[in-house]
Structure formats: C-alpha cells, structure tokens
Amino acid sequence: MRKHTKILAGTVVLATAGWFAGCNGTIDKEPNVVLELQTLTIPPVTSSQNSTSGTCTYTVSVATGTFMNKPKNQFAGTSPYNDIILQSLDITYTWDDQATQIPNPVTSGLGGSVPAGGSANAVFSVISNAALENTGALGRAGHTASLGLTFRGTTVSGDPVSATTGATLQVNTCTVNVGACCNLDNSCDTLGEVACGNQAGIYKGDNTSCSTQNICL
C-alpha cells in the first residue's frame, strides 16, 4: 500500500512540474517590454485653391510622437536586446461625411528606435496628398477624420510589440483668393480667379477691391 502511495505522489509532482514548464514556455514567448505612446501631435492640413485648375492644393505637415519603452521587470531594462525598433503604422479613417475613398487600413513606414527603459521621438505622415485630392474638386477640404493608429515594432531580440491609440485629423477649408473681376462691359465683381474666368472676365489680382477707382477702365 505504501509503495502505491509513493508512486501516486511522484506522478502528481511530475504533472505539476510539467504544468509550470508549460506556463514558463508561454511567458518566454512574450516580449519583456511594452511599447507606449506618450504624446501625439497631428498638425491640421492646410489647403488653398489652385488659380488655374480650381482644385485644392494641400500642404501636409508631419505628425510627431513620443514613444516609451517600459520594461516588465528589473531584468528587461537593459540594452541592446530590449531596445524597440519602430517599423510601421496602420491607420484607419472615419470621415465626418462618411466618405470611404481611403481604403482601410493604410500602412505606412515608421522609423527610429526606443532604448530599453527610455523614450524617443518619431515623425510620420498620417495621410497622403493623393488621398486628400481624390474626392471632387475640393477633395477633403473642410472635413475631419477620426483616426485609428496602431504603431508596430520589434525588440532587438525579435519580439513584436505594438501600441494603439485614436486621434483626429483636421483638413482646413480650401482658401480661395478673391479679387476684382472686370466684365466685358467694364463692370466689376469681386470673385476668385477661376470663377472670374468662367464668366469670361479679366481677373485683376488677389485682394484687389472693385471699389478702386477706374479699376476696370
């Protein structure tokens, strides 16, 4: 009876040891550090009307982010194996007018590295000029998009890490410069250059007032 008891006890110990080994195997597959986004700045997109084509020309400024590399334990705060190499950014767009002209998600490049236990800045673009221009003459001017951002990277030791957040992209209204437009009868209207040309007028320049004496004579 005692021999059987000892064999059973040995089996329980072996099974428990195997369970712990399995848990450790899962933990070992996880990264030792966490990628966090500390700050994010996305400048608004500015736009102005092209005097020849009438379409909007956009100026996109790069966004900036501050990333932190947070160790999970006291052994994970050392370089270089726990450093994070930034690799890519996945972006989804939800526009205020429900436009769907931008495929979701869009993946763009992301460069730089974040030292173990430290922080680093990175610059990136959240939208392209082509994406802003491909919906009618005025494109995305005057609209706002809610963004879903997933930043991806890998540790030097080969473990993938990521950080996800939301943000807002504001596209300013397309600026149309106006000026005096002289008609065939020498009358004057204050219009943009494109609108003036559409009615066969002669455009006298940006911000030139019709009240100027004899401007169309």
GIBELCOR-V985800 format. One record per helix or strand of 3 or more residues. SS is the DSSP state (~ for helix, > for strand). FROM is the first residue (numbers start at 1). LEN is the number of residues. If there is no record, write none. Layout:
SS,FROM,LEN / SS,FROM,LEN
This chain:
~,2,28 / >,33,9 / >,45,5 / >,56,4 / >,63,9 / >,84,12 / >,106,4 / >,119,6 / ~,129,5 / >,144,12 / >,160,12 / >,178,5 / >,188,5 / ~,193,6 / >,202,5
